C-alpha cells in the first residue's frame, strides 16, 4: 500500500463554522469514508432510505448529550456537500454497523474489531520525568487514506489536537489543559442492550474538558451503547485506565510505573459481572499486551519514547502482531495497524506514524498554530 502522511486541518469559530471549515478542507477524505461504510450497509441489504431511518434516531440522543456537537456535524455536512446521515454514520459507525446487522437479520459472525494496544509510562519510569502516552490503532487498512488530524481552536474551552477518521469529531488526542486520551476495543455481553451516546462523541467531550476530574466525570457518568476501554492521562503525571461497560466503569491503576492494555477485559471486578465476548475476535490480545509489557520491563530504566516505539513495533505472531501489516481478516476485510501515536500533552504535540509496519516515518503535529513538522 502507498503510505501518505495525514493532513492537518485547523478549525475555529462557532460549532457550525468549525464544521463547515472541516467539511470543506477534508471533503475528499470524508467522501471516501462515506463510500466505504455505505458499502458495508449495502452488504446488509439496506438502501439509502433504510439508512436514514436507522441513523435519524441518533440525532435526538446526541442533541441531548450536547447540541453543539449536532451543530458541528451539520456544518461538516454542509462544508463537504453531503447528507447529515452520512456524517452521523461516520461518528457512530461502530454502533450503527452492529445495529444494521441486527436489523438485516444477519447472523453475527466474527466482526472486524477496532483493536488497539495502548501504553502509558509514568514520570517516575520515564526519561526526563515526562509522561509518555502511546497507542497502536488497528482497524481497516483503508482508513490510512481517510484519517486526518484536527487542530480545534476554541473560544470557550481548551484547544484540541485529535486524530480521527475524516468527518468524525474525535478519536485519539490531547488538549491544551494537559489531558490526553486513547481508546481500545473491548466488548461485553451487555452491549447494545440500552440506548447510549456514540463513543466518538464521548471522546470529543472528554477532550473539551478543562480539568482531569471533569474528564473522568464524563467517562463514568455517560451511558454508552457499547463497551470501550479508555486510557486517560494528564501532563502532570497521572494516568488511569478505565474499562467501561455501557453503564458502569472500572478503574485500573498503573503497575511498575506503566499501563499497558490491549483488547480484553482485565479488571477482576468487571470479569465477575460481564462476559468478555470480544476476545473471540481478538485472541491475539492475550499476548499483545503481555509482549509489550515484558519488552518494556526488559529495557534499562528510565524508559524513552524510542523504547515505547520499539515495543509497539513488535512483530511476534505476525500478521496477528502488536504492529501488524495489512492483511485480510476472517471476514475478508483488509486490516492493519493504521497508525502509531505518541502523545505529549506537556508540549502539546502528537507524533503520528501511518502504517508503521510498512513505514518508519511519521509527522509531529502541535497545538501551536504552525505547520506539522516532518519527523
N, C-alpha and C positions, 0 to 999 in steps of 0.2 A: 504494500500500500504506500501511496505517496504521503509523506509527512509534511504538514504545514503548521506553523505556529498559530495560536489562537488570536483573533483580532481583539483589540481593546476598544470598548465603546464607553464614552463618558456621557452621562445624562444628568440633568439638573432641572430645577423648577418644580411646578406642581406635579402631582402624580400623573395627570393626563398629559402634561407636557413631557415629562420624563418618558412616558410610554411611547409617545409619538416619535421622539428622538431615537429611542431604542429601535422601534419598528422600522424607521427609515434606514438607520445605519446597518441593521442586521437582516434586512428583508430577504436576501438570497438564502442565508442560513436558516432563517425561520421557515421559508417555503420548503427547503429540503427536509427539515424536521417534520413538518406537517405531512409531506408526501410519505415519509417513512412510517409514521404512526397511523395515518389514514389507511395505508395498505394493510396494516395489521387488523384494523377494524373491518375492512373489506373481507379479510380472510375468515371472519366470523359471520359473514353474510349480512353485515349491517351497512345500509346505504346512508346518504347524507341526512335524510330525514330522521332515520333511526339514531344517528349520532347526535343530532340536535336534541332530540328528546332525552337522550342519555346525559348529555353534559349540561343541559339547561338547569337541572336540579341543583347543580353546584353553585350557581350564581348567588342564590339567597343565603346559602351556607357560608360562602366566603364573605359576602357583604356584612353579615352579622359579625364575623370574626374581625374584619377591618375593611370598611367600604373603600378606603384609599387604594387597596390592592386591586379591587374591581375596576376602579377608575384607571389605574395604570395599565391593566390588561386591555381595557377598551382603547386606550391610547396606543398600545402596541399594535392592536388590530388595525387601527386607522393608519398608523405610520407604515405598516407592512402591506396594507391594502388586502387584508384577509378578513374572514369572518371571526367574530369573537369566539365562536365554538372552537375554532382551531387553536386559539391561544389558551382557552380553558383546557383543551386536551393536552397541550404541552406542559401545563402547570400541574396537571393531575393525572399524568399518563400511567403511573403505576396503579392507582386506584381505578381509573376508568377502564384500562385494558382488562383488568381482572373482572370487573362488573360486566363488561361487554361479553366476555367469555361465558359468564353465567347466563346472561340474557339469551345468548345464542345457543344455550344448552350444549355447549361443548364440554366434553369430559375433560376434567382438569388433569393434564399430564405435566411432566416436568417443564417448568417455565424458565425463561431467561432471567436469572436473578441479577438484581442491581448490586453486585458484590463489591466489597472493598476490604482493604487491610489498613487500619488506622494506627498511628503511633503518636505518643506524646512522651518527651523526655523532660522531666522537671529540672529547674535550675541547678539543684544540688548534684545532678548527674550529667549536666551539660557543660560543654566548653564555654568559658566566659560567663557562666551563671545565667545564660539566657535560654528560656524555654524553647523547645523545638516541637512543632506540631506538623505532622505529615500524613499523607494518605495516598494509597493507590486506588484509583476508581476503576473497577471492572464493570463493563457494560457492553453495549453493542458497538462494534468497531466503527460503524458508520458515524457515530457521534464525534469521532475525531474531526469530522468536517462540518459539524453543526454547533460545536461549542464556541462560546465567547466569554471574555472577561468583561464584567461591568464595573465601572467606577461610578458610584452613585453619590452625587454631591447634594446634600440635604440642607434645607433651611431650618428644620425643626428637629434635628437629631444628628447622631454621628454619621459621618461619611462612611461608605461601604465599598469594599472591594470583593467581588464574588465571581467565581466561575460558575457557569450554568449552560444548559442547552439553550440555544438561541430561542427567544420567545418566552422562556421561563424566568421567574423573578429571582431565584437564588438557588445555590446548591452548596458549594464549599466556599468559605470565605472568612473575612475578618472586618473589623470596623475601627474607627478612629478612637473608640473608647477602650481599645485593647482586648476586645473579645474575638475569639476565633472559633469556628465550628466546622466539623466534618461529620459525615454520616455513613453508616454501614447498614446494608440489608440484613434484617432478621425477620422471622415470621413465626406466628403462633397460631394455635387452634382457635383463638378468639378473634382473629382478624375478620374484617368485613361483616361483623355482626351488628354494628350500630353506626349511625352517621358520624362523620368526623371531618376535620379540616385536612386538605391535602398537605403532604409533607413539605413540598417546595415552599408553600406559603408560611408554614411554621418556621422554617429555616430563615426566611426573609425577615419575619418579625423579630426573631432572635437577634439577627444582625442589626436591627434598628434599636436594640436595647442600649441604654446609656450606662448601665452597670450590670455586673455579673449576677446579682440577686434577681433582677428583673428578667434576665435571660433564663435563669433556672425556673422562675415562676411560669414563664411561657411553656417550658418543656413539661412541667409537672401538672399544669392546670388545663392544658388544651387537649380536648378529646380528639383522638386520631382514628381514622378508619382502619389503619393497619399498624403493625409493629414497626419499630425502627430503632437503631442504635445511634446515639448522638454523643460525640466527644466534644466537650465544651472546655475551652482553656482561656486563661487571662494572661496578659503580658507580664503581670507581677508575680507569676509563678504558681498559679493554681490551675488544676485540671481535674475534671470529674468525667467519668464515663456513665452515660445514662442508657440503660436498656429499657425501652419504652414499649409496653403493651398498649392497646388502644386507649385504655382508661386508667392505667397505673404505670408508675415509673420506679425503677430500681437503680440506686446509685452504686457504682463500683469505683473504689478509690485506687490510686496508683500503688504499685508494689515495687520495691527496689528502685524507686525514682522514675518509674515508667508506666505507661498504659500501652497495651497492645490489644487490639480487638479485630476480629475478622467477622464471620457471618453466622455464628452460632451463639445461643444464649449461654452465659456463664454464671449469672447470679444464682446461688442456691435457692434463694427465696423465690425468684421468678420461676425456676425449674420445678419448684414444688407446687406451682399453681397453673403453669402453662405448658403445653406440649410444643416442643420445637419441631414444627413441620417443614421449616425451610431448609433444614440440613439435608433433606433428600435431594435438593437441587444443588447444594454446595458442600458435598462431602469433603472436599479439599480444605474447607475452612478449619477442620480439626488440626491439620498440620501447618497451615499457613501462619496462624498467629503464634504457634509454638516455634516454628522456624525463625520468625522474625525476632521473637523474644530471646531465643537462645543465641542467635547471631549477635544481637546487641550485647548480651551478657558476656560474650566471649571477647568483646573489644576492651581495649585499655581505657579506663576512665580518665578524664571526663569524655563523654561521647560528643561527637561532632555531627554537623549536618551531613558530612560525607559518610560517616558511619551509618546514619539512618538511610541515606540513599542506597548504600551498598546492601543493607538488609532488605530494603524494599525492592531491590533488583534481583533477589534470589530466584533462581530458575529450577530449583528442585521440583521434580514431578512434572516438568514442562510437557504439554502446554497447560496443565492444571496447576500452575505455579503461582507464587506470590506476584511475580511480574510475568504476565502471560502475553505471548504474541497472538495476533489474530488467528482464530481457529473456530471451526464450526462446533456448536454445542449439540446436545441431544435432539434439539428441535430443528437443527439446520441453520440457526442464526449464527452470524459471524460475530464472535465476542472477543474482547481483548482487554488488557489494561489500557484504557483510553487515555489516561493522564496520571502523572505523579505530581503531587503538590507538596511544597514546603512553605508553610505559613509562618511568618514572623510578625506578630502583632506589635512587638516593641518598635519595629522600624516601619510598620505599616506596609509590608511588602509580601508578595506571594510569587514564588517561582513555580511555573507550570511547564512540565515536560510532556508533550503529546506522544503517545505510543512509545513509552520508554523501552519496551522490549526490542524495538527496531531503531530507536533514535536516542542518542545521548544528549541532545541539545534542547534546552528549554529557554524560556523567556521569563524575566522578572518584571512584575507589574507592581506599581506602587499607588498608595493613596494620594501621594503628591501629584499635582497636576502637571505631569510631564510624560513624554512618550515611554512606552515599555522599553526596558533595556535588555538587549540580547545577552544571554548568559555566555 
